[in-house]
Amino acid sequence: MASWAFIDFLLLAAAGMSIGLSIVWRAPNILMNMAISSEFLTAGLVLGIVLAVTFLVSLGAVVQRNHVTIGFVILNWFLIVDAILVTVVGSIIWFFSLRQRAEMQKKWTALSPADRITIQDQHHCCGYFSANDSEIGGTFCANTTFTQSLNLNPNITTNFCVTPITLFTDYTLENTFTTVSKPIYGFMAVVLSLLVASLCVIKKRQEEERFKKIDAKRGGRGFV
């Protein structure tokens, strides 16, 4: 039960992390908003709420008397749904991360001129794949003569914004869905561990009830 309680606490922490990050990352930040879209944040918020509801269900299950295991059965079904949601949300973000260069170009095009100028000034680059789609203005891409001169020596890793943008988004997305110590896919370890622990609790409670019935048939004496 101590192990089950510890894992259940981790489930609550996972719910809090998912909800918290989904709210915090909605703050105005051009590159962050490009990397983590509002759809991703909404999916993370829904996932966090579902995990929190599962935690409440677990509390209802654990306070039942030993012979009542239906609460843990319901909990396990909730955990199966959690595992499916974690897989779906994590896989959507992972698949998006595989197409970052193309996806970020679409988002670059959708940015306002002021936001493109901000990125260009911040990372000292002009345009996304070339200077032809740069935004004239600001302190770095100040005029057409300068931006077109970059096309004469088209070093995509230094002259244009695709590299700094994708470096940031790649790091952000990687830390969003990978490894046990990080969100989304890492939640799967908590969910599955709690599922296994709940099955063990059900089995243990069933054994205790069986021995109680055996003791009762023997006149209340111990089985051993």
C-alpha positions as CSV (number, residue, x, y, z in Angstrom):
1,M,0.0,0.0,0.0
2,A,2.9,2.3,0.7
3,S,4.2,1.7,-2.9
4,W,0.7,2.3,-4.3
5,A,0.3,5.5,-2.4
6,F,3.6,6.8,-3.6
7,I,2.8,6.1,-7.2
8,D,-0.7,7.6,-6.7
9,F,1.0,10.8,-5.5
10,L,3.2,10.8,-8.7
11,L,-0.1,10.6,-10.7
12,L,-1.3,13.8,-8.9
13,A,2.1,15.4,-9.6
14,A,1.8,14.5,-13.3
15,A,-1.7,16.0,-13.4
16,G,-0.5,19.2,-11.8
17,M,2.5,19.4,-14.2
18,S,0.3,18.9,-17.3
19,I,-2.2,21.5,-16.2
20,G,0.4,24.0,-14.9
21,L,2.5,23.9,-18.1
22,S,-0.5,24.1,-20.3
23,I,-1.4,27.4,-18.6
24,V,2.1,28.9,-18.2
25,W,3.1,28.2,-21.8
26,R,0.1,30.2,-23.1
27,A,2.0,33.3,-22.1
28,P,3.0,35.6,-25.0
29,N,6.2,34.2,-26.4
30,I,6.7,34.2,-30.1
31,L,9.0,31.1,-30.4
32,M,7.2,29.2,-27.7
33,N,3.9,29.8,-29.3
34,M,5.3,28.6,-32.6
35,A,6.7,25.4,-31.0
36,I,3.7,24.6,-28.7
37,S,0.5,25.5,-30.4
38,S,-2.7,26.3,-28.6
39,E,-4.1,22.9,-29.8
40,F,-1.2,21.2,-28.0
41,L,-1.7,23.2,-24.9
42,T,-5.4,22.4,-24.9
43,A,-4.6,18.7,-25.3
44,G,-2.2,18.9,-22.4
45,L,-4.8,20.7,-20.3
46,V,-7.4,17.9,-21.0
47,L,-4.8,15.3,-20.2
48,G,-4.0,16.9,-16.9
49,I,-7.7,17.2,-15.9
50,V,-8.3,13.5,-16.8
51,L,-5.3,12.5,-14.7
52,A,-6.6,14.6,-11.8
53,V,-10.0,12.9,-12.1
54,T,-8.3,9.5,-12.0
55,F,-6.5,10.6,-8.8
56,L,-9.9,11.4,-7.2
57,V,-11.2,8.0,-8.3
58,S,-8.2,6.4,-6.7
59,L,-9.0,8.1,-3.4
60,G,-12.5,6.7,-3.6
61,A,-11.1,3.2,-4.3
62,V,-8.6,3.1,-1.5
63,V,-11.0,4.1,1.3
64,Q,-13.4,1.2,0.6
65,R,-13.4,-1.8,2.9
66,N,-11.1,-4.7,1.9
67,H,-13.9,-6.9,0.5
68,V,-15.0,-4.1,-1.9
69,T,-12.6,-4.0,-4.8
70,I,-14.9,-2.5,-7.5
71,G,-13.4,0.9,-6.8
72,F,-10.0,-0.4,-7.9
73,V,-11.5,-2.1,-11.0
74,I,-13.0,1.3,-12.0
75,L,-9.7,2.9,-11.3
76,N,-7.9,0.5,-13.6
77,W,-10.3,1.3,-16.4
78,F,-9.6,5.0,-15.9
79,L,-5.8,4.2,-16.0
80,I,-6.3,2.4,-19.3
81,V,-8.0,5.5,-20.7
82,D,-5.2,7.6,-19.3
83,A,-2.6,5.4,-21.1
84,I,-4.4,5.8,-24.4
85,L,-4.6,9.6,-24.0
86,V,-0.9,9.9,-23.1
87,T,0.0,7.8,-26.2
88,V,-2.2,9.9,-28.5
89,V,-1.1,13.3,-27.2
90,G,2.5,12.3,-27.1
91,S,2.4,10.8,-30.5
92,I,0.8,13.9,-32.1
93,I,3.5,16.1,-30.7
94,W,6.2,13.6,-31.7
95,F,4.9,13.4,-35.3
96,F,4.7,17.2,-35.5
97,S,8.4,17.3,-34.4
98,L,9.4,15.2,-37.3
99,R,8.2,17.8,-39.7
100,Q,9.5,20.9,-37.9
101,R,11.2,22.7,-40.8
102,A,8.1,22.6,-43.0
103,E,5.7,23.2,-40.2
104,M,7.7,26.2,-38.8
105,Q,7.8,27.7,-42.3
106,K,3.9,27.7,-42.3
107,K,3.9,29.4,-38.9
108,W,6.6,31.9,-40.0
109,T,4.4,32.9,-42.9
110,A,1.4,33.3,-40.6
111,L,3.3,35.6,-38.2
112,S,2.6,39.3,-38.2
113,P,5.3,41.5,-39.7
114,A,6.2,42.8,-36.2
115,D,6.7,39.3,-34.9
116,R,9.0,38.4,-37.8
117,I,11.0,41.5,-37.3
118,T,11.4,40.7,-33.6
119,I,12.7,37.2,-34.4
120,Q,15.1,38.6,-37.1
121,D,16.5,41.2,-34.7
122,Q,16.8,38.7,-31.9
123,H,18.6,36.0,-33.9
124,H,20.3,38.2,-36.5
125,C,18.8,36.4,-39.5
126,C,16.6,37.4,-42.4
127,G,13.8,35.4,-43.8
128,Y,13.1,31.7,-43.2
129,F,14.8,29.7,-45.9
130,S,16.0,32.7,-47.9
131,A,16.1,36.5,-47.7
132,N,13.2,36.6,-50.2
133,D,10.7,36.1,-47.5
134,S,12.3,38.4,-44.9
135,E,10.5,41.3,-43.3
136,I,12.2,44.6,-44.0
137,G,12.6,46.7,-40.9
138,G,14.0,46.6,-37.4
139,T,17.7,46.8,-36.7
140,F,19.2,43.8,-38.5
141,C,17.2,43.4,-41.8
142,A,17.0,47.1,-42.1
143,N,16.8,47.4,-45.9
144,T,16.4,45.4,-49.1
145,T,20.0,45.9,-50.2
146,F,21.3,44.1,-47.1
147,T,18.8,41.3,-47.2
148,Q,19.4,40.5,-50.8
149,S,23.2,40.5,-50.2
150,L,22.6,37.5,-48.0
151,N,21.4,35.5,-51.0
152,L,24.8,35.9,-52.6
153,N,26.3,33.7,-49.9
154,P,23.3,31.6,-48.9
155,N,24.6,30.0,-45.7
156,I,21.3,28.7,-44.4
157,T,22.8,28.0,-40.9
158,T,23.7,31.6,-40.2
159,N,22.0,34.0,-42.6
160,F,18.4,32.7,-42.3
161,C,16.0,32.1,-39.4
162,V,15.2,28.4,-40.1
163,T,18.2,27.2,-37.9
164,P,17.6,29.3,-34.7
165,I,13.9,28.6,-34.9
166,T,14.1,24.9,-35.4
167,L,16.9,24.6,-32.8
168,F,14.5,26.2,-30.2
169,T,11.5,24.2,-31.3
170,D,13.4,20.9,-31.4
171,Y,14.7,21.4,-27.9
172,T,11.2,22.4,-26.6
173,L,9.4,19.5,-28.3
174,E,12.0,17.0,-27.2
175,N,11.6,18.1,-23.6
176,T,7.8,17.9,-23.9
177,F,7.4,14.3,-25.0
178,T,10.5,12.3,-24.4
179,T,12.2,10.4,-21.5
180,V,10.8,9.3,-18.2
181,S,11.9,12.4,-16.4
182,K,10.0,14.7,-18.8
183,P,6.3,15.3,-19.5
184,I,3.7,13.4,-21.7
185,Y,5.4,10.1,-22.6
186,G,7.0,10.1,-19.1
187,F,3.5,10.0,-17.6
188,M,3.1,6.5,-19.1
189,A,5.5,5.1,-16.5
190,V,3.4,6.5,-13.7
191,V,0.1,5.4,-15.2
192,L,1.2,1.8,-15.9
193,S,3.0,1.5,-12.6
194,L,-0.2,2.5,-10.8
195,L,-2.2,0.1,-12.9
196,V,0.1,-2.8,-11.9
197,A,0.1,-1.6,-8.2
198,S,-3.7,-1.5,-8.2
199,L,-3.9,-5.1,-9.6
200,C,-1.6,-6.2,-6.8
201,V,-3.8,-4.4,-4.2
202,I,-6.9,-6.2,-5.6
203,K,-5.2,-9.5,-5.4
204,K,-3.9,-8.9,-1.8
205,R,-7.3,-7.8,-0.6
206,Q,-9.0,-10.8,-2.1
207,E,-6.4,-13.1,-0.4
208,E,-7.1,-11.4,3.0
209,E,-10.8,-11.9,2.6
210,R,-10.4,-15.5,1.6
211,F,-8.3,-16.2,4.8
212,K,-10.9,-14.3,6.9
213,K,-13.6,-16.6,5.6
214,I,-11.4,-19.7,6.3
215,D,-10.8,-18.4,9.8
216,A,-14.5,-17.9,10.3
217,K,-15.3,-21.5,9.3
218,R,-12.7,-22.7,11.8
219,G,-14.4,-20.9,14.6
220,G,-12.4,-17.7,14.5
221,R,-9.0,-19.4,15.0
222,G,-6.0,-18.5,12.9
223,F,-5.5,-20.4,9.7
224,V,-1.9,-21.2,10.4
